[in-house]
Amino acid sequence: MTSLFTHARLTTWLFCLITSMLVAAFNTLAWRMTGFNLFSFSYMVLLPIGALVMGFAALSGFYLGATRFHFQPRHIDFAFLLIVAVAFAVQIFLGIYLSFYFMGSVPHPSLDSFMEFISLYVTRVKHTMHLDRHTSDSVAAGGAGWYLLMVQVMALCAVARTIYGATDRSGSAQWE
């Protein structure tokens, strides 16, 4: 592996990490200003539009870096994209959690309280459905919130696969 190849890989990975953090910060700011978590927006519950759009924006740094430096990704790069995709979901929760801390709602941040926050957020967040000009009452997701989160994380993994396939010029990443 040449030094130029290593430099291109590291720079591409750095681009991806930066865009991931910027998009997570944007989501946190939008949530603080409007009370609406863009990441959690979905259509008919099972189509996570927010996760898909925000995932493409978050992982776009990899695509930009790979095309800018004419970088040919390998399987290790796909693993990196999957890790960043899952870490992006954690960044979304971390941004909201830290917002609560800075507002004084969380006395002292810790890993245990962060994990408890995720559990509370996923199960107790209110969902509203809009169908044919009718709006349902807001209801907590309960245990189904974990399934909704799983759909969002799967969408992020699909985005990672799509971006990896878009940057692969060898043809080995094509859908078979």
Number of C-alpha atoms within 10 A of each C-alpha: 5 7 8 11 14 12 13 20 21 13 18 24 21 15 20 25 20 17 18 28 18 14 21 26 17 16 21 26 17 14 17 15 9 10 10 14 16 19 23 18 18 17 11 10 13 11 15 22 18 18 26 23 16 22 28 22 17 27 29 21 22 30 21 15 21 24 15 11 15 13 22 16 20 15 11 9 17 19 14 14 24 21 13 23 26 17 17 24 19 14 20 22 21 19 20 22 22 16 17 15 14 12 10 10 11 16 11 9 12 10 8 8 14 16 14 12 17 16 16 13 18 21 18 15 14 14 15 11 14 11 9 5 6 8 10 11 11 11 12 16 17 16 12 12 20 14 14 20 17 12 17 26 23 17 21 29 21 17 25 28 19 17 19 26 19 15 21 19 14 11 10 11 18 13 8 4
